[in-house]
Amino acid sequence: MAVQSLLDSNRYNPSLMDNSPHPAEPSIWSARAVQEACLMRYFVEELAPWFDSCDAGKHFALVMPDRAAQCPALLYAVYSAAARHLGRWQSTGTRPVAFAGRHLPNLGDGMALAYQSLCISHFVSADDAEIHNVDLLAASVILRFYEEFDAALAGVDGKTHLHGTQVFLNAQGHAALRCGGLQLAALWVGIRQEFHKAFLEQRVAELDLSCCDGSVYRQLGSTDDPTWANRVVLHCVDVLRYCYREEGHARSQYEELCAYNQQWQALTPPTFDPLYCRPPNTVKGEIFPILWYLDDCIVTGIQHWHLARLLLTVFDPTVPRLGPGRKAAIARREAEVKHHVFSLCGIAISNKTAPALVSACMGVSMCGDRMTDRREQEALLDILLKTEQIHGLTTTHAQNSLRAAWEWDTTVSQVPSSNHNT
């Protein structure tokens, strides 16, 4: 009781408050509405880990808020992403959305779109010189947060004004690698976003990554874990270019990509080894392996390695089109596809890394139609459902596409309750 009394007196005693840090300086948030303060706090606590998964400096959580207070475009981008995520994640019917003990009755997609429009108005009024503005780059990747997955997984056209992100990325790449900080963190978020969207849309990533030529990201020497993770993200972009470019598929380039893929796996430090792993217990109805990793950037790196392997397996030019060896080669390919999809899912449900379920969704939505066992199909569909429930990302189109491919009754909206490692 005495401790609580002391806390209460410290909180309300003006003389004691004068001894607090910066007593004469009001908070940059003191003049803002409660809703906006909640949205910034929600972004830092819940969404920043998505952006900071491969950034040791955690710039989106630690640096971005102060910069947002001085940059309206960045501030409204944060509000838009947080409002949409919080509103969808906490969908409660007639009950208002609440966060940190505060009711936020106006929150939802409508409010998110209003903040988005305010953000875009600042982009529209920006002059040519601001293409090099770090805060606008950060704002653009935050604003693209939902477009990254929603459009492709929901089955709608995602080609919007947010493709302007590519302009900022192409303009600031060289400076980001030279200066680091929030600019470099935002660059790698943007590269991951573009790869994810291009993967789901089955196209080449539309980025100029010449800034990475000759950099540490194109090498395989010893370095820190985030750099190893970003190296394999860059490798994924290279693999997409091979798979979907119009010029055709050179066998020599495929072999080079496979060699890099194998070397990356072999040369990563021991921190990239799983802390714990075991195959699924099929007796208990498990479908996916258990794979624990120590850090978000390692989860991100390993999952992108599996996504690259998935593409290289599907586009393998060595699989014969005719002859007696064709059937066996196709069987090996399909077994490898299953291994990588199930590994993506196992990693996602074994770790709390924010984007892990979404990376699993990418493999499920693109390759899940190849699975023929009903229990495996249910487990894959469950990944899509969990992603929608936990992260508020629309996966309905992906779910319906898989049900149709599996020749299920598409009127069924939920899969039967099962273990699937969860």
Secondary structure, DSSP 8 states (H G I E B T S, - for coil): -HHHHHHHHHHH-HHHHTTSSSTTS--TTTTS-HHHHHHHHHIIIIIHHHHTTT-TT-HHHHTHHHHHTT-HHHHHHHHHHHHHHHHHHT--TTS-EEETTEEETT-SHHHHHHHHHHHHHHHHT--GGGGG-HHHHHHHHHHTTTHHHHHHHHTS---SGGGGHHHHHHHHHHHHHHH-HHHHHHHHHHHHHHHHHHHHHTS------GGGTTSGGG--SS--HHHHHHHHHHHHHHHHHHHH-TT---HHHHHHHHHHHHHHHHHS-GGGS-SEEE---GGGT--S-EEE-S-HHHHHHHHHHHHHHHHHHHT-TTS-SSSTTHHHHHHHHHHHHHHHHHHHHHHHHH---TTHHHHHHHHHHHHGGG---HHHHHHHHHHHHHHHHHH----HHHHHHHHHHTT--TT--S-----TT-
